[in-house]
């Protein structure tokens, strides 16, 4: 994260948000919002990597962006 030009205090913020997103994914009503927030966090990481000139990290993040979008398309798996 320091290579991306982020301050040290942002790392715990990303960690706490990842835990909250994980909790949101477990609940059927918040499944869409959890995946949306997950995709947005990946886009933010990609944007910071591109701003820092690190194209390799941005390219590595593409599959991690596809996963929440695929989960949104497949819908909540534990509904029944």
N, CA, C and O atoms as a GROMACS GRO file, in nm:
protein
  320
    1UNK      N    1   0.082  -0.120   0.000
    1UNK     CA    2   0.000   0.000   0.000
    1UNK      C    3   0.086   0.126   0.000
    1UNK      O    4   0.046   0.229  -0.054
    2UNK      N    5   0.204   0.118   0.060
    2UNK     CA    6   0.290   0.236   0.061
    2UNK      C    7   0.341   0.268  -0.080
    2UNK      O    8   0.369   0.384  -0.110
    3UNK      N    9   0.353   0.167  -0.166
    3UNK     CA   10   0.394   0.191  -0.304
    3UNK      C   11   0.287   0.268  -0.382
    3UNK      O   12   0.317   0.334  -0.480
    4UNK      N   13   0.164   0.258  -0.336
    4UNK     CA   14   0.054   0.324  -0.407
    4UNK      C   15   0.036   0.469  -0.364
    4UNK      O   16  -0.048   0.540  -0.419
    5UNK      N   17   0.114   0.513  -0.268
    5UNK     CA   18   0.105   0.651  -0.223
    5UNK      C   19  -0.002   0.674  -0.119
    5UNK      O   20  -0.046   0.787  -0.100
    6UNK      N   21  -0.044   0.569  -0.050
    6UNK     CA   22  -0.145   0.582   0.053
    6UNK      C   23  -0.080   0.602   0.189
    6UNK      O   24   0.029   0.551   0.215
    7UNK      N   25  -0.147   0.675   0.274
    7UNK     CA   26  -0.095   0.698   0.410
    7UNK      C   27  -0.106   0.570   0.491
    7UNK      O   28  -0.180   0.478   0.456
    8UNK      N   29  -0.031   0.565   0.600
    8UNK     CA   30  -0.029   0.445   0.683
    8UNK      C   31  -0.163   0.420   0.752
    8UNK      O   32  -0.198   0.305   0.778
    9UNK      N   33  -0.238   0.525   0.781
    9UNK     CA   34  -0.366   0.508   0.850
    9UNK      C   35  -0.474   0.448   0.760
    9UNK      O   36  -0.577   0.403   0.810
   10UNK      N   37  -0.453   0.446   0.629
   10UNK     CA   38  -0.554   0.391   0.539
   10UNK      C   39  -0.555   0.238   0.538
   10UNK      O   40  -0.656   0.178   0.501
   11UNK      N   41  -0.445   0.176   0.578
   11UNK     CA   42  -0.440   0.030   0.578
   11UNK      C   43  -0.540  -0.033   0.676
   11UNK      O   44  -0.610  -0.126   0.638
   12UNK      N   45  -0.549   0.015   0.801
   12UNK     CA   46  -0.654  -0.039   0.888
   12UNK      C   47  -0.795  -0.009   0.839
   12UNK      O   48  -0.887  -0.087   0.862
   13UNK      N   49  -0.811   0.104   0.771
   13UNK     CA   50  -0.944   0.138   0.717
   13UNK      C   51  -0.984   0.036   0.610
   13UNK      O   52  -1.098  -0.010   0.608
   14UNK      N   53  -0.890   0.001   0.523
   14UNK     CA   54  -0.918  -0.101   0.422
   14UNK      C   55  -0.945  -0.236   0.487
   14UNK      O   56  -1.030  -0.311   0.440
   15UNK      N   57  -0.873  -0.268   0.594
   15UNK     CA   58  -0.894  -0.395   0.664
   15UNK      C   59  -1.031  -0.403   0.728
   15UNK      O   60  -1.100  -0.505   0.715
   16UNK      N   61  -1.072  -0.298   0.798
   16UNK     CA   62  -1.203  -0.296   0.862
   16UNK      C   63  -1.314  -0.299   0.758
   16UNK      O   64  -1.415  -0.367   0.776
   17UNK      N   65  -1.294  -0.226   0.648
   17UNK     CA   66  -1.397  -0.227   0.543
   17UNK      C   67  -1.407  -0.365   0.479
   17UNK      O   68  -1.517  -0.407   0.441
   18UNK      N   69  -1.296  -0.436   0.465
   18UNK     CA   70  -1.300  -0.572   0.409
   18UNK      C   71  -1.376  -0.667   0.500
   18UNK      O   72  -1.450  -0.753   0.453
   19UNK      N   73  -1.359  -0.652   0.630
   19UNK     CA   74  -1.434  -0.735   0.726
   19UNK      C   75  -1.582  -0.704   0.719
   19UNK      O   76  -1.665  -0.795   0.721
   20UNK      N   77  -1.617  -0.576   0.711
   20UNK     CA   78  -1.758  -0.537   0.701
   20UNK      C   79  -1.820  -0.587   0.571
   20UNK      O   80  -1.936  -0.630   0.570
   21UNK      N   81  -1.746  -0.581   0.462
   21UNK     CA   82  -1.796  -0.632   0.335
   21UNK      C   83  -1.820  -0.782   0.344
   21UNK      O   84  -1.919  -0.833   0.292
   22UNK      N   85  -1.729  -0.853   0.411
   22UNK     CA   86  -1.747  -0.997   0.430
   22UNK      C   87  -1.872  -1.030   0.508
   22UNK      O   88  -1.941  -1.128   0.478
   23UNK      N   89  -1.903  -0.949   0.608
   23UNK     CA   90  -2.027  -0.969   0.686
   23UNK      C   91  -2.149  -0.938   0.600
   23UNK      O   92  -2.249  -1.009   0.607
   24UNK      N   93  -2.140  -0.834   0.519
   24UNK     CA   94  -2.252  -0.799   0.432
   24UNK      C   95  -2.280  -0.908   0.329
   24UNK      O   96  -2.395  -0.927   0.289
   25UNK      N   97  -2.177  -0.980   0.287
   25UNK     CA   98  -2.196  -1.086   0.187
   25UNK      C   99  -2.271  -1.206   0.243
   25UNK      O  100  -2.331  -1.282   0.167
   26UNK      N  101  -2.269  -1.223   0.373
   26UNK     CA  102  -2.338  -1.337   0.434
   26UNK      C  103  -2.489  -1.319   0.439
   26UNK      O  104  -2.563  -1.417   0.443
   27UNK      N  105  -2.534  -1.197   0.440
   27UNK     CA  106  -2.677  -1.169   0.453
   27UNK      C  107  -2.741  -1.150   0.315
   27UNK      O  108  -2.687  -1.078   0.231
   28UNK      N  109  -2.856  -1.215   0.291
   28UNK     CA  110  -2.918  -1.204   0.158
   28UNK      C  111  -2.959  -1.062   0.120
   28UNK      O  112  -2.949  -1.024   0.003
   29UNK      N  113  -3.005  -0.983   0.216
   29UNK     CA  114  -3.051  -0.848   0.184
   29UNK      C  115  -2.938  -0.753   0.148
   29UNK      O  116  -2.959  -0.657   0.074
   30UNK      N  117  -2.820  -0.779   0.200
   30UNK     CA  118  -2.706  -0.689   0.176
   30UNK      C  119  -2.602  -0.750   0.083
   30UNK      O  120  -2.491  -0.698   0.072
   31UNK      N  121  -2.636  -0.860   0.017
   31UNK     CA  122  -2.542  -0.929  -0.071
   31UNK      C  123  -2.498  -0.839  -0.187
   31UNK      O  124  -2.380  -0.832  -0.220
   32UNK      N  125  -2.592  -0.771  -0.249
   32UNK     CA  126  -2.561  -0.682  -0.361
   32UNK      C  127  -2.472  -0.567  -0.318
   32UNK      O  128  -2.374  -0.535  -0.385
   33UNK      N  129  -2.507  -0.504  -0.206
   33UNK     CA  130  -2.430  -0.389  -0.157
   33UNK      C  131  -2.289  -0.432  -0.117
   33UNK      O  132  -2.192  -0.361  -0.142
   34UNK      N  133  -2.277  -0.550  -0.055
   34UNK     CA  134  -2.147  -0.601  -0.017
   34UNK      C  135  -2.058  -0.624  -0.138
   34UNK      O  136  -1.940  -0.589  -0.137
   35UNK      N  137  -2.113  -0.684  -0.242
   35UNK     CA  138  -2.036  -0.706  -0.365
   35UNK      C  139  -2.003  -0.574  -0.435
   35UNK      O  140  -1.895  -0.559  -0.492
   36UNK      N  141  -2.094  -0.481  -0.430
   36UNK     CA  142  -2.069  -0.350  -0.490
   36UNK      C  143  -1.956  -0.279  -0.417
   36UNK      O  144  -1.868  -0.220  -0.481
   37UNK      N  145  -1.957  -0.283  -0.285
   37UNK     CA  146  -1.849  -0.221  -0.208
   37UNK      C  147  -1.715  -0.293  -0.231
   37UNK      O  148  -1.610  -0.229  -0.235
   38UNK      N  149  -1.720  -0.424  -0.246
   38UNK     CA  150  -1.600  -0.500  -0.275
   38UNK      C  151  -1.542  -0.460  -0.411
   38UNK      O  152  -1.422  -0.440  -0.425
   39UNK      N  153  -1.628  -0.448  -0.511
   39UNK     CA  154  -1.583  -0.407  -0.644
   39UNK      C  155  -1.528  -0.264  -0.640
   39UNK      O  156  -1.428  -0.234  -0.706
   40UNK      N  157  -1.591  -0.176  -0.563
   40UNK     CA  158  -1.542  -0.039  -0.553
   40UNK      C  159  -1.406  -0.032  -0.486
   40UNK      O  160  -1.321   0.048  -0.525
   41UNK      N  161  -1.384  -0.116  -0.386
   41UNK     CA  162  -1.253  -0.115  -0.320
   41UNK      C  163  -1.145  -0.163  -0.416
   41UNK      O  164  -1.033  -0.112  -0.414
   42UNK      N  165  -1.176  -0.260  -0.501
   42UNK     CA  166  -1.079  -0.307  -0.600
   42UNK      C  167  -1.052  -0.197  -0.703
   42UNK      O  168  -0.938  -0.179  -0.745
   43UNK      N  169  -1.156  -0.125  -0.742
   43UNK     CA  170  -1.138  -0.015  -0.838
   43UNK      C  171  -1.052   0.095  -0.776
   43UNK      O  172  -0.969   0.153  -0.845
   44UNK      N  173  -1.072   0.124  -0.648
   44UNK     CA  174  -0.988   0.224  -0.581
   44UNK      C  175  -0.842   0.181  -0.578
   44UNK      O  176  -0.753   0.262  -0.603
   45UNK      N  177  -0.817   0.054  -0.548
   45UNK     CA  178  -0.680   0.004  -0.547
   45UNK      C  179  -0.619   0.014  -0.687
   45UNK      O  180  -0.503   0.051  -0.703
   46UNK      N  181  -0.699  -0.019  -0.789
   46UNK     CA  182  -0.650  -0.007  -0.926
   46UNK      C  183  -0.621   0.138  -0.961
   46UNK      O  184  -0.521   0.167  -1.027
   47UNK      N  185  -0.706   0.229  -0.919
   47UNK     CA  186  -0.685   0.370  -0.949
   47UNK      C  187  -0.560   0.424  -0.880
   47UNK      O  188  -0.483   0.499  -0.940
   48UNK      N  189  -0.539   0.387  -0.754
   48UNK     CA  190  -0.418   0.430  -0.684
   48UNK      C  191  -0.293   0.371  -0.748
   48UNK      O  192  -0.190   0.437  -0.755
   49UNK      N  193  -0.302   0.246  -0.795
   49UNK     CA  194  -0.188   0.183  -0.860
   49UNK      C  195  -0.156   0.254  -0.992
   49UNK      O  196  -0.039   0.278  -1.023
   50UNK      N  197  -0.257   0.288  -1.068
   50UNK     CA  198  -0.234   0.359  -1.194
   50UNK      C  199  -0.180   0.499  -1.169
   50UNK      O  200  -0.095   0.547  -1.245
   51UNK      N  201  -0.228   0.564  -1.063
   51UNK     CA  202  -0.178   0.698  -1.031
   51UNK      C  203  -0.031   0.693  -0.990
   51UNK      O  204   0.045   0.786  -1.018
   52UNK      N  205   0.008   0.584  -0.922
   52UNK     CA  206   0.147   0.567  -0.881
   52UNK      C  207   0.234   0.516  -0.995
   52UNK      O  208   0.356   0.509  -0.980
   53UNK      N  209   0.174   0.480  -1.108
   53UNK     CA  210   0.250   0.432  -1.222
   53UNK      C  211   0.282   0.284  -1.215
   53UNK      O  212   0.368   0.235  -1.289
   54UNK      N  213   0.215   0.211  -1.127
   54UNK     CA  214   0.239   0.068  -1.111
   54UNK      C  215   0.131  -0.008  -1.188
   54UNK      O  216   0.027  -0.043  -1.132
   55UNK      N  217   0.156  -0.033  -1.314
   55UNK     CA  218   0.057  -0.097  -1.400
   55UNK      C  219   0.042  -0.246  -1.369
   55UNK      O  220  -0.062  -0.306  -1.395
   56UNK      N  221   0.145  -0.304  -1.314
   56UNK     CA  222   0.141  -0.447  -1.282
   56UNK      C  223   0.034  -0.477  -1.176
   56UNK      O  224  -0.042  -0.572  -1.190
   57UNK      N  225   0.028  -0.396  -1.071
   57UNK     CA  226  -0.074  -0.416  -0.968
   57UNK      C  227  -0.213  -0.396  -1.026
   57UNK      O  228  -0.305  -0.471  -0.993
   58UNK      N  229  -0.229  -0.296  -1.111
   58UNK     CA  230  -0.360  -0.271  -1.171
   58UNK      C  231  -0.404  -0.389  -1.256
   58UNK      O  232  -0.522  -0.425  -1.255
   59UNK      N  233  -0.313  -0.450  -1.328
   59UNK     CA  234  -0.348  -0.566  -1.410
   59UNK      C  235  -0.377  -0.689  -1.324
   59UNK      O  236  -0.463  -0.770  -1.359
   60UNK      N  237  -0.306  -0.703  -1.214
   60UNK     CA  238  -0.331  -0.816  -1.124
   60UNK      C  239  -0.469  -0.806  -1.060
   60UNK      O  240  -0.530  -0.908  -1.029
   61UNK      N  241  -0.519  -0.686  -1.040
   61UNK     CA  242  -0.647  -0.665  -0.974
   61UNK      C  243  -0.768  -0.693  -1.063
   61UNK      O  244  -0.880  -0.699  -1.013
   62UNK      N  245  -0.749  -0.710  -1.192
   62UNK     CA  246  -0.862  -0.732  -1.284
   62UNK      C  247  -0.943  -0.856  -1.248
   62UNK      O  248  -1.066  -0.847  -1.245
   63UNK      N  249  -0.882  -0.973  -1.220
   63UNK     CA  250  -0.965  -1.089  -1.181
   63UNK      C  251  -1.038  -1.066  -1.048
   63UNK      O  252  -1.149  -1.116  -1.029
   64UNK      N  253  -0.976  -0.989  -0.958
   64UNK     CA  254  -1.042  -0.961  -0.831
   64UNK      C  255  -1.159  -0.865  -0.849
   64UNK      O  256  -1.248  -0.860  -0.764
   65UNK      N  257  -1.160  -0.790  -0.955
   65UNK     CA  258  -1.275  -0.707  -0.990
   65UNK      C  259  -1.385  -0.791  -1.054
   65UNK      O  260  -1.503  -0.764  -1.034
   66UNK      N  261  -1.346  -0.892  -1.130
   66UNK     CA  262  -1.445  -0.976  -1.198
   66UNK      C  263  -1.522  -1.064  -1.100
   66UNK      O  264  -1.638  -1.096  -1.126
   67UNK      N  265  -1.461  -1.103  -0.989
   67UNK     CA  266  -1.528  -1.193  -0.894
   67UNK      C  267  -1.654  -1.132  -0.834
   67UNK      O  268  -1.759  -1.196  -0.841
   68UNK      N  269  -1.651  -1.011  -0.775
   68UNK     CA  270  -1.777  -0.957  -0.721
   68UNK      C  271  -1.881  -0.928  -0.829
   68UNK      O  272  -2.001  -0.941  -0.805
   69UNK      N  273  -1.835  -0.889  -0.948
   69UNK     CA  274  -1.931  -0.865  -1.056
   69UNK      C  275  -1.998  -0.995  -1.099
   69UNK      O  276  -2.118  -0.996  -1.130
   70UNK      N  277  -1.922  -1.104  -1.103
   70UNK     CA  278  -1.979  -1.235  -1.134
   70UNK      C  279  -2.076  -1.279  -1.024
   70UNK      O  280  -2.181  -1.336  -1.054
   71UNK      N  281  -2.042  -1.254  -0.900
   71UNK     CA  282  -2.131  -1.290  -0.789
   71UNK      C  283  -2.261  -1.210  -0.792
   71UNK      O  284  -2.367  -1.263  -0.758
   72UNK      N  285  -2.253  -1.085  -0.832
   72UNK     CA  286  -2.376  -1.005  -0.847
   72UNK      C  287  -2.463  -1.066  -0.956
   72UNK      O  288  -2.585  -1.076  -0.940
   73UNK      N  289  -2.402  -1.107  -1.065
   73UNK     CA  290  -2.478  -1.166  -1.175
   73UNK      C  291  -2.540  -1.299  -1.135
   73UNK      O  292  -2.652  -1.329  -1.177
   74UNK      N  293  -2.470  -1.380  -1.055
   74UNK     CA  294  -2.521  -1.512  -1.015
   74UNK      C  295  -2.625  -1.504  -0.904
   74UNK      O  296  -2.699  -1.601  -0.882
   75UNK      N  297  -2.633  -1.393  -0.833
   75UNK     CA  298  -2.726  -1.369  -0.723
   75UNK      C  299  -2.685  -1.447  -0.597
   75UNK      O  300  -2.586  -1.521  -0.599
   76UNK      N  301  -2.759  -1.430  -0.490
   76UNK     CA  302  -2.725  -1.488  -0.360
   76UNK      C  303  -2.739  -1.641  -0.366
   76UNK      O  304  -2.846  -1.690  -0.402
   77UNK      N  305  -2.634  -1.716  -0.330
   77UNK     CA  306  -2.639  -1.862  -0.350
   77UNK      C  307  -2.715  -1.938  -0.242
   77UNK      O  308  -2.757  -2.051  -0.268
   78UNK      N  309  -2.734  -1.883  -0.123
   78UNK     CA  310  -2.793  -1.960  -0.013
   78UNK      C  311  -2.936  -1.917   0.016
   78UNK      O  312  -2.979  -1.920   0.131
   79UNK      N  313  -3.011  -1.877  -0.086
   79UNK     CA  314  -3.146  -1.828  -0.065
   79UNK      C  315  -3.243  -1.938  -0.024
   79UNK      O  316  -3.332  -1.914   0.057
   80UNK      N  317  -3.227  -2.054  -0.079
   80UNK     CA  318  -3.322  -2.165  -0.048
   80UNK      C  319  -3.282  -2.240   0.076
   80UNK      O  320  -3.349  -2.334   0.116
   0.00000   0.00000   0.00000
